[in-house]
Amino acid sequence: MAAISVQVPLLVFMALLATSARAAEPSAVEQRAREDLDRQLQEMVKTPPPEIVISFEGLPGAGTSRGYKLVEADFLVNGQPLAIPGLDKLNGPGLHRLAVLTVEEGSYTLVSHVTYANESWNLFSEESGFLWKLTASVTVQVQRGLRARVRVLPAINPTAPDPRLKLKLSHDVKAEMTAAMADVAIPDVPDAGAPVAAVAQAPAKPTPPPVTAPISPTPPVATPVKTVEAPEQGPVAPAKLLLKVLAGKRPAAATVYVKSATGAPQRVMVDRKARKPVEVMLPPGEYRLDVLSQGYLAQTRKVTLSREAVPTVSFTLAKAPVSKSQKVRLKKEVVELPRMPRFAEKQAAPRNGTTAGLALLMDMFVRDEKLRLRIEGHTDNRERPAAAARKTLSEARAAAVAKALVDAGLDASRIETVGLGDTRPKAPNLLPRGRELNRRVEFVLVRKE
């Protein structure tokens, strides 16, 4: 009862203060009274920090005979990306948790980008091979003691008159209390603070807050967002990459696999109608980009991303050969190209115009990551007076061709070189034509188990 006798005069005093029309700043006594009231209210309501739980609802029918498959997804909270599960998991039915965030009071905007493809093939369906690039956003206001549950909801619109409208994306938001209020009446004190929006209350057991880094409310600041699922791999502010894929001078449809030293490859679908470069947001670091397109030779590039620059990586595709005589031939483990590099006498670099066949070799290595290559250099028996000098020249020839492949994007760790001098002639050295054939390199496959 002693506690009640102290509180009641204080609350009456505060009510009188609130109803008095004073233009001057509150006195020191009034300020202390307000602070004392705030302290009492905080004791009556145990308020943990705000939480935001973000989940993704798998599209009904995705990955099944209906053909809809999620091929790209990224989610940003106040401009900061979330670390999310793999696409294989998100393609499954049901609710998939993306993140549990412990944040400060304020306003937060979730922007969701997803891309679905229809991988089923039906000659009479205008949806075959179609891509749906969907974007939606939602803003939630959170305060202490509240948990906001946000669901990302892709859905099928079966009555859409246009196939472009067949899929849609929306959000669903619910709020719940994270702490029960004490059984004490809280007085209504006018002008004691900003009005609080009514929130549907659902009973919930208090749970310990997840180990996350805070996100600042709008306007955003550079505070990293971490998810409960992978706190050791929390996302950082992203870097931007621009992708352009051309066939001649026109855009081409292609799949670009973005690979890093850690993590699973990401797949980026490039539309043949894309007139502008495709934007890809990634954490800063080193990446390898493999591009594959039906009817064209595969290519690869290396790129280093930072937040200070926005590089543009362009691929100009070459048509895959149709004639058997223009394709790669294998004799045991030796690769024979339709046009092998040729060398002038005593020169280490290949002749101009004789390295076009290396594109076929690149195509093999992009499509099969287990392949390794040994490049063997050779000379004729007259290019240098001494055997040691001829061996050195043959090593330089192998190294020059290896450099051409590395410059085209092949990882140097997949190549080894060796010089054999004139010890393995391919033709008699007595004739000029025979010596020309002996000035060569050979490609030997080494498969990694």
Sequence and secondary structure as in RCSB ss.txt:
>XXXX:A:sequence
MAAISVQVPLLVFMALLATSARAAEPSAVEQRAREDLDRQLQEMVKTPPPEIVISFEGLPGAGTSRGYKLVEADF
LVNGQPLAIPGLDKLNGPGLHRLAVLTVEEGSYTLVSHVTYANESWNLFSEESGFLWKLTASVTVQVQRGLRARV
RVLPAINPTAPDPRLKLKLSHDVKAEMTAAMADVAIPDVPDAGAPVAAVAQAPAKPTPPPVTAPISPTPPVATPV
KTVEAPEQGPVAPAKLLLKVLAGKRPAAATVYVKSATGAPQRVMVDRKARKPVEVMLPPGEYRLDVLSQGYLAQT
RKVTLSREAVPTVSFTLAKAPVSKSQKVRLKKEVVELPRMPRFAEKQAAPRNGTTAGLALLMDMFVRDEKLRLRI
EGHTDNRERPAAAARKTLSEARAAAVAKALVDAGLDASRIETVGLGDTRPKAPNLLPRGRELNRRVEFVLVRKE
>XXXX:A:secstr
 HHHHHHHHHHHHHHHHHHS   S   HHHHHHHHHHHHHHHHHB     EEEEEEE  TTTTSTT EEEEEEEE
EETTEE     HHHHTSSSEEEEEEEE  SEEEEEEEEEEEEE    TT TTTT EEEEEEEEEEEE TTEEEEE
EEEEEE TT SSGGGSEEEEEEEEEEESS B SS     TTSS                 S      SS  S   
  SS GGG     EEEEEEEEETTEE  EEEEEE SSS  EEEEE TT  S EEEEE SEEEEEEEE TTB  EE
EEEEEBTTB  EEEEE  B   SGGGS EEETTEEE SS     TT SS  TT  TTHHHHHHHHHH TTEEEEE
EE   TTSSSSHHHHHHHHHHHHHHHHHHHHHTT  GGGEEEEE TTSS SS TTSHHHHHHHS EEEEEEE  
